[in-house]
Amino acid sequence: EELTTLRKQIKARKQAGADESQVQELYFRSVEIEDCIRERLSVELRKYHKALQQALDLMGWLDVVIAKAMQARDWGLTRPAITQDTASFRGLFNPELRISLEAAGKRFQPVNIRLTTGPTVITGANMSGKTVLLHSVELAQYMLQFGFYIAAERAEMALVDEVHCSIGDGQDQLSGLSSFAAEMMRMDELAKSVRAGRRVLALIDEPARTTNPVEGRAIVNGVLEFLADYEVPSLVTTHYNGIAAPYRKQKVKGFSETNAEERITLKNINDFIDYSLEEVTTDEVPHEAIRIARILGIDPEILRRIERNEELKNNQ
């Protein structure tokens, strides 16, 4: 009651334009009373601190559970079944990209994919979603490991000790490493973890793409042989052919012009790509780079020179 009276007096004096010293005197008194009240309350509540702490912990846990449930409902996530080694996804999608596309009036095409013990190689044209696929699998694995539902219609997944990703440029400007050197260091870290007996999921996007094709092909073969020998569940994308290492191969179906009454442009080119995967046994890789350049309408003179060199190569 005394504190209530003081607060009313402080308000009244401020409204009446009283001197600051008169207001401060009442304010300091109110602070002293507040401190006394807090001290008394602390003493009385201390006997209940275990129950109060438990209640706070449970409220925090409940907040997280409700948030995760709302996320699963709003994003259409699913609870994966846990397996020992392999993984399979039906309707795998990337939530961030799907939301972005839907905001632009477009549709994200989910993908079905299965990982076995050992490497699975993904080939496909540029712009065919290979890197997005790796990021989507990476995100799904981390969501599982942290107890979230994952972005797929249905899934079976194995828990791992480490996720090793080599996706993107990876150039380390601070340490002076080139893209290739940074990539090789990531391969070294992967090998050390595997030989140490850790359960690893490896996701590698176009290894050795920044070096010459002869050595690049040898590097890809070496990496795939290592992953196969140690039975590391892994996804590896590449544009190289001539891969002799044991692996399972899938191909992004790529361009489909069945609905090509509409002219393909830079803005709608993704509408003509089928991002689904199909099992393949041949060593051939897609040859659609020049076709994409033509669709994108690059400089005619450059395009003519490219096509002439392609014809000369095919006639050799």
Helices and strands as residue ranges (DSSP letters): H 2-16, H 20-46, H 49-75, E 81-83, E 87-92, H 95-103, E 111-115, E 119-123, H 130-145, E 154-158, E 162-166, H 179-195, E 200-205, H 213-229, E 234-237, E 248-255, G 269-272, E 273-279, H 289-296, H 300-315
